[in-house]
Amino acid sequence: MTEIQNKDGYDSIIKSLKFKSLNEKWAEIMKLPQIGPINAFSRESHSYINNLFLLNQTLVNLQLSINEYWTRIISTSVEAVNDVTVKTKSNSLKDNKDLQNVLIDAFEDAFNSLFTSGEFAKGYNKVSNDQLEFSKVIHKIMDKNLSILNLPTRRELDLILKDLHEVKNEVRNIKRAMKSYNKHSMISSTNTTN
């Protein structure tokens, strides 16, 4: 037992030395003169690590909630199949139509009770919230990267699109006003010539 503990101790020392060596090499790289986006990315390495940790944590939460959701769905399916086997053993089925009716009734009852339960609503809500949180973290990382690269962020693009839409509406209104004015001016010019 002590040999295994010693081996584990050596492995942990080796891993910590490798990490220390990697960290020292990274520190040396950071001291080099840098230009362009690499400089900006390397200065923000700590926040990137935090964002990646947050992304990983969000992804794990999403995976767990999806697993819970599908576990409920699968257990409900198994419950319905068990109900079908009990009903087919106790009843003599005359034809395939009877079997079809038993199948439909069993699955309908099982899934209706699942979908109307509070647990399912909470689980589905958790999946939706985790998906939205994952999307928010991805957008946060993308916005940060775009701003470092001096590119417009999603928020800025949304504002530009909103402004463009307003300009289109104004141009459309001006065109309508000009058509209306041209019609009235043509009518008044024909009235004055007559």
Secondary structure, DSSP 4 states (H G I P E B T S, - for coil): -HHHHHHHHHHHHHHHHHHHHHHHHHHHHHHS---THHHHHHHTHHHHHHHHHHHHHHHHHHHHHHHHHHHHHHHHHHHHHHHHHHHHHHS---SHHHHHHHHHHHHHHHHHHHHTSHHHHHHHHHHHHHHHHHHHHHHHHHHHHHHHTT---HHHHHHHHHHHHHHHHHHHHHHHHHHHHHHHHHHHHHHHH-
